[in-house]
Amino acid sequence: MKNIILYHYTTVEGLKGIIENKNLRATRIEFLNDSSEKKYIHDLINEIRNSDKEFKDIYDTLNSDIISLLEPPMSALFDRLLGKDGKLYVISLCKQQDLLPMWNLYSRGNGYSIGINIDTFTDMITNSSAKINLYEILYDKDEQLKKIKQDMKKMFSHKISDYKKRSGSFLNGADEEGDDFIIYTLKDFFNLHFQYYNYFKHPCFSNECETRISIELVDNKDFPAKYRTTAGGMFIEYIELPFEISNEYLFADITLHPCLTDIHKSGIDCFLQTHNLEYVPTSISSLPFRNL
C-alpha cells in the first residue's frame, strides 16, 4: 500500500467533522448493499450455472446446504459454525481526485475531495486488533464471471464428491461433534459469496472508481460501535478510526467542488491553519459543472 493516495468525497459538514473530530468513519459492510446489488451477483452466478454443468453441480450442492442451515432449527448451528468471526467495516474511497460523477453523487454542490495517504492512515490503526485490507472494486462483468467460475472450481472441484458422502450425517445432526471438513467447506463457500457481494458492482457504477479499506474486528473493544440515522428511519452502524492531526503525510491535498470560489478556498485555508494543517495544499476543481 506504499504511496497510494485515495480520495474521500464529502460535504462541507463532513470535512469539518473529520478535521475537528480527528477521525474517519467506517461503515459496517452489511449496511452498504441494497437488494439490487445482491440480485446482480445472483444473476452472474445463474449465468454460469446455465452454461457449465460442473459449476452447477458444485454450486447447487453447497448452496442448498447453506440454505438449510439458515432455517430453524439449523440456524443456531449456522451461527455457531459459519457465522463470520467479528465484524467487517469499510471506508469507500475513489481513485480519482477530481471526478465529475463523484461531485454529482456525494458532495451536494458544496463538497470537497480529501486526498488521503493510505499507507500513513493504516499505519495509525495497525497497533489495534483490527485486520486491514485494501480492495479495488471490480466492475467488468466478464472478469467477474471469470473469477466466480475459477474460484468455485479451484476451491471445490477436488472435494465435492467427498463432501457429498460426508455431509448428510453432519447436516442431519447425527454427527454432534461436527466434521471439520464439512464446516470449512461450507465456510469457504459462504465467504466467497460475501466477497462477491461486497467487491463486485454492476458496470454502470464504474465511473465511481471505488476502492475500499476494510477493517475486520474480532470485537469492538478498540473501536466501539456507534450509530447514525437516515432520513428513511434506518440505524446505520459505524466505527470511528482516529488519526493524528500532526502527521503531515496523512492528507495529500484537498480539492474544492467546481462550483466553489476563491472565497471558499480562503475559508478552507483558514480552517486548516486553525487546526495546524496549513501544509495541506488546496485547489478548486477546474471541471465544467452545471449547477441546476
C-alpha angles and dihedrals in degrees: 000000000000117000095354114151117195128177133235114202113206144149124265088261090052093051092047091052094048093053098040095044094039095223145097122224123234117197123218104256097231089069095056101067127073128199093265091060091051091048089053091058091047090052091052092051093047091051089059093042091056094054106033120058096191092050091048092053093050095044098044093047096052097035093054090053092049090051091050089053091054092059123082130289090023093051091084089057090050092053091048098045108023106024112119115263105248124326136304122221128183141199112208114216138170130236092217125074098204113025124159098213090053092051087052095047107041114016107058094215096298104065143126137216112221117203109216126193099226096199092053093046096049091046088061093061103033092092089068127077090267123120108213129200137168119223129184112212113244114223104165109104096205091052091048092052091046093051095048092049094046094044094051095047096042093049102039114018094088095047107035095092093052090043092057091052095050105033100073099069092043096050092043090057097248091120102057094174091056132232115260091207092057094041096052094042091056092042091053090049092048093048092050089058090048090055094049094049092053106034103036121075135177112270090243088074094054092106088070090070089204127191121178133211108211122203115195116196129191087203139345096255095116096031113033116212115252132182139220127187131228132218087253092061099257127140111223119199119219142156130222118235110201123215135191109254090201094064103103093196096060101081115045097184145320123234122200124222112269091245093058123096143216089274089059089049091052089051096052091045090055091046092052092047090053088057095045093255098117089126092069109099117226131197139169118246113252093204118124109252130181111209105201 
